[in-house]
Amino acid sequence: FAMKILLLLAAAGLLYMLQDWIYKTLWDKNLSVSIHFQDKAVLEGEQATLTEVIENRKLLPLAYLNVKFQVNRNLVFQNMENTSVSDFNYKNDVFSVLFHQRIRRTLVFSCQKRGYYEITQSDIISSNLLMTSEYISTLNQNTYLYVYPRYLNIDCLDVPFRKMIGTMTSRQFLYEDPFEFRGIRDYTSTDPMNSVNWTASARTGDLMVNVHDSTSSQEAIIILNLETETVWVYEQLHEIAIRLAASISYYFLNTGVPTRMICNGSDCITDQVAVIPTGSGLRHVNAIAEVLARIDLTRTVVSCTDQLHELTNKMANSTSAPLYIMISNSMSNSLQDAFEQLIKTGSSAMWIAPLYEDMELRVRKIPNMDIIRWEVNKYEN
């Protein structure tokens, strides 16, 4: 009897070591764990989804599989179960995966703040059948989500914007482009003879001239200044400024005005200043929103005054007369001097200053420039 017990114990020990060896060797073979955000970007305050897919393509079941990863705390999960919060949101999900089984789980979260969010790795932890040994592996993940700045209601800017666009349009048509044909009209004594359309004149019996459009090289240039004049960094005001830049660029692009943006903030991916060349259409709306989402306010900004001087030099010999929109709560004299020099190369300009109620608006009046105080409530997000 004692011998039987010893044999049973020996057999149990062998089985234990065998299953432990099998799991230690094969637990992560043909096992895939992927984590991915939804493809579509969202706006601040909207909801988005994150999907976990676990696939076990072998005959060995995994009674215990722990998937761990971290996401930015600005992404708040609808169900905070298995989530701990500190500097990040730490997800800790547990699965039981049978052989040749695929599990898909979708998590819903709200996006509290604009940004570029990514997940670069996850840890997976499993065990043998008796859960006496633990096995750990780190997997690379490659998924990201853009949370665009929230668009603000800028209806109050519609009238001054329309006036600015009208000024730009009237200046634009002072010069005609001989390569842009618009139509035919009657000849007047001030028309040059090389504009006469002889074919149309012969057909009508009267002198007719060609009418040409100007080439539309006009544009709106949005200058987003994220400098601060004091030791206090007003992050909320900067966030409002970023939302204004997104909203105003959308307005001009939706109106058909080509738009570019110059910002002295740093792009968290390129580590360069956030500058977007002139473009138009829906694709350009998204391009601007993406760059604005990637601005990292914790990084050092470059001098906006220097940027204005550089832009002034570039525009000095240009035949276009852009609209200039400055968005800045910083109102230093050097910045105002630089902007005043710049707007001499444009058709009209506007300075929008996001300020708290107790802050003074110190932007001096300049010809051809509107000044807008954008009131910000300290207690609103």
Summary of the structure (lengths in Angstrom):
residues: 381
radius of gyration: 31.6
end to end distance: 76.9
largest distance: 128.3
contacts: 1104
relative contact order: 0.11
helix: 29%
strand: 37%
